[in-house]
Amino acid sequence: MITAKMMQQLWAVIESTQVNTLLQFNDSDLVKLLLNQFANHQMIDAQTANNLNTYIESRLPLIRDIAEERQSLGQGIL
């Protein structure tokens, strides 16, 4: 189960990831990277990891749109 706190933490991971990474990695590598970065901050079981994987995959267009917006605003390097 993905909790609201997990969602906040996941989006914090996405926001802290460099724009070039978000835009240049292929879909599967980006999902793995984001999931691994999240797992470095919080222990998750296999079912939660699977749920997060599905969630990230479904949000890749949004994640890339946000990254493009950050890039256009000059916020690519945090």
N, C-alpha and C positions, 0 to 999 in steps of 0.2 A: 504494500500500500504506500502511495506517495502522500506524504503529509504536506500541509501548507508550509511548514518550516523547511521541508526538503525543497519545495518549489522555490522558495526565497533563496535558499543556498545555491540551487542549480543556476538560477538567473544571476546570482552574484558571481559565480564561476564564469558564466558566459560573458558578463560585463567586464570581468578582469582579464579575459583572454584577448590577446592582441588582434587587432582588426585583420592584419595580413593572414594570420592563422585561420580565422573564421572564414575568410574569403578564398583562400588558396587550397586548403585541404579538401580532398574529395569527401563525399558524404559519409562513407563508412569510416574513414579515418577520423573525421571530425567528431562523429558520434562517439567513437572509442576514446578519443582524447578528452572530450568533455565528461564522459562517464568516469574515466580514470581520475581526472582532476577532482570530480565530486567525491569519489570514493576515498581519495586521500584525506578529505576533511571529515568524513563520516563513514562508519561501518554500515554496510548494507548487505542484506541477504540476496540470494540469487533471484528471487521473485521480484524484489524491489529493483534490482539492477535491470531485469528484463523490462519492467514497467517504465523505468527511466529511459532505457534504450528506445522503446517505442515512442515515448513522449518526445524525446529529442529528435528522432527521425521525423516525426510529424510536424515539428516546429522549425526544421531547417530553413525553409524559405523565410520565415520571420527572423530567425537568427541572422541570416545573411543580409536581409533588408536593414536590420538594425546596425549591422557592421558597416554596410555601405553608407548609412546615414552618419555614423560616427566618423568614418573616413572623410566624408564631405565636410564635416564640421571641424576636421583637423584634430580629432580625438583618438587617432589610431594608436598612439603610444601613451600608455598610462604610467 
